[in-house]
Amino acid sequence: MDTTDRKDSVAKIKEAHRLLKRYEYTPQKIQRGYTNKTLYINISDNTIKSKDVPEEIKDKFTGGKGLGLWYLWNSVTKDTKWDDPENEIIISPGPVGGITQYPGAGKSLVVSLSPTTGSVMDSNVGGHFGPLMKFSGWDALEIQGKAKEDIIIYIDGNKGIVEIYEVPIGPVNSHILAEEVTEFFAESEEEKRNISVISAGEAAEHTLFGVLNFSFYDRRKKVQRLKQAGRGGIGTVFRNKKIKAIAVKYNGVKGDSNNPADIDTIRKLGLKLHKEIKEHDKDQCRMREIGTAHLVEIMDDYDLLPVHNFKYGSHEEAYKIDSKVLAKKVVQGSPDGCWHGCSMSCAKAVQDYELKTGPYKGHKVVVDGPEYETVAGVGSNCGIFDPDYIIECNFYCDTYGIDTISFGTTMAFLMECYENNILNKEITGGIELNFGNKDAAMEVLHQMAKGTGFGKIAGLGVRRIKNLLIEKYGADPKFLNDIGMEVKGLEYSQYVSKESLAQQGGYALANKGPQHDEAWLIFMDMVNNQIPTFEDKAEALHYFPIFRTWFGLNGLCKLPWNDIEPPDNHLTDEPAKVPEHVENYVQLFNSVTGKNIDKEEMILQSERVYNFQRVFNLKMGFGTREHDIPPYRSMGPVTEEEYLSRQERYDKQLKELVGVNPEKMSTAEKIEALREYKYKQYDKLVDAVYKRRGWNKNGIPTVELMKKLGMDFPEVIKLIEEHSSE
Amino acid sequence: MIRVNQRDMDFREGMTVKNLLEDLKYSFPNLIVRINGEYIPRESYEKTVIKDNDDISIIHPIAGG
């Protein structure tokens, strides 16, 4: 869409829109990272009000995801479903979020009940919305209810105005909508940089794994770039509530906007890390050059890159989509961060990409990414090794509002079903869904956006498709449960975990489902062999998920923690923890809030929220051992071709670990023996992890633990006691 | 025989740290290599020859994702 068309479209929207509610407020001055106010909006009756954030709640939940969980807990009952009006979407950046001196400090955390899991979901996202919202006077935005017609919510942080508009016309897809909403609220070209927009495209209406796109204005490219809160379908909740967009405008971001207690220390910490990144990133992870996509060839080398629905960990054509190829596609040569001051600058964009398919065929667009997860998910895992397809698929997933991880894992599952005659052309509507068929995958994606054809089935996600194929088409439940890569209803992210017991736990024990942002232990376990015993693995599965929770409480990005390392990190006792950077975070928190935590208290802050989230799962009918079991594909070879592809490795495991002689066994017998062994190992791991975390054998945090953590709310204790006596 | 991360591996006369990393396909850019406890800097991988019975640790200092 050119500028003239956009201005015409915006003019029509201006004519058609209707103000439903205006609320005026005096923006709170930020005090050491907190505004101490939450903006509550009920879009059923257009209630808008300010809520205090009590000290006690800050002490227990810190901010970000913690605040989101607390608000949601108080809004839903055990019977609330994701599409009930009571369900909320809560957005909060956390106290450190919004500083500009230290890399990776612009994250927003989004919490809601998930359409795919039915339980509580959290997702983190870059872009400018969270910090601009905080500088507008709000620690969190809490949205409840359901609108009757499409609405846009607008926050003007300088004027102190919140407005709800009914907007019956105009585009839904994010790459156009974000531009038009920006145009709508910007009073000048210069002002566009002060606006951030949240949106979800039309596929978020028709699938269960819709994303939220959070924008940041790119002054050089003169375009709103999009970052995704991707996991668990919060975009689907957003569109189900008939929210078209949420926009914030705030003019005046400065280095001290977060009003920290000790800005000099923050500056010093930031300068030290900027220097580290400048000097060492090019020899370490090349985040500035290509971002997370640097992992493609590394994962392929270590047999960890998912291929053909996680059957294999490498492929001879992986070089066609590796970072060297992608680096030539993305715009190079200048820092590209999703929040001010982030010198890690891992955001990347392909500029002037001419679309080959779909409703925008022939349009030249800016495509953010692709990230590693997208390359592996929509690419190798589906047997597609075409970088242009990956870019095109990345674009359409984003603008339609679809999670590239869930899309990739679901599509790979469907392809395996098709190749095993569980799906056929009659069910797919004539689409030949073989591995590697990029045209077929793209067609299904466009169908998802429209909610038509086979796209309606594909958009249900792996768990519901499994049930459908079993119930309606008589598919073998054992096979589908083995190859369907989901736990708790959430699709796996893109790492092969077969050779790492700790990572099998890292995925299947994660509170929200198998996303690697809790624990990524494959190298520590499989390669380094640093955590050989169950107790070692349990310790890692205690520390890392808890530690990583902390980023989400504070509006921080995980990448500057360990995708850049001090040159003397190898001299430390625990290099995997990157102790110097942990110490940076302790000081950063203290320098913003004026508090005086140490690294033990830092872990306690996370432990409180982590265990609260586990109990929240319990409240929603999950959160027990039976919901922590992985599909066998994540643990070992399901099929004979899979076994035979790495026969030497598996035969050796049978001999050395299981203690049987594989020479006289059929492949089917070998698979069964290995499977029995691996599930027994997994059971032992779960026992060890639950024990280390202070949970009972059914995976429920004990009353003693919740009391110790100060999270002994009456409803929490009652819930634990009820379930512990069962 | 050599030990790499507490696992046995065949020894090859004249093999260097660089050769070993190539054999293992250890392409992660930020490794911590120690031979019998002694840290080997990256610039020495090519010239450092491994001896029979060496105990080698190759740590990938990443627990992220």
Interface residues (C-beta under 8 A of the other chain):
Chain A: D283 Q284 C285 R286 E297 I298 D301 Y302 S493 Y495 H516 D517 A519 W520 L521 F523 M524 V527 N528 N529 Q530 P532 A540 F544 K558 L559 W561 N562 D563 E565 N569 H570 L571 P575 A576 K577 V578
Chain B: N5 Q6 R7 K25 Y26 S27 F28 P29 N30 I32 Y39 S57 I58 I59 H60 P61 I62 A63 G64 G65
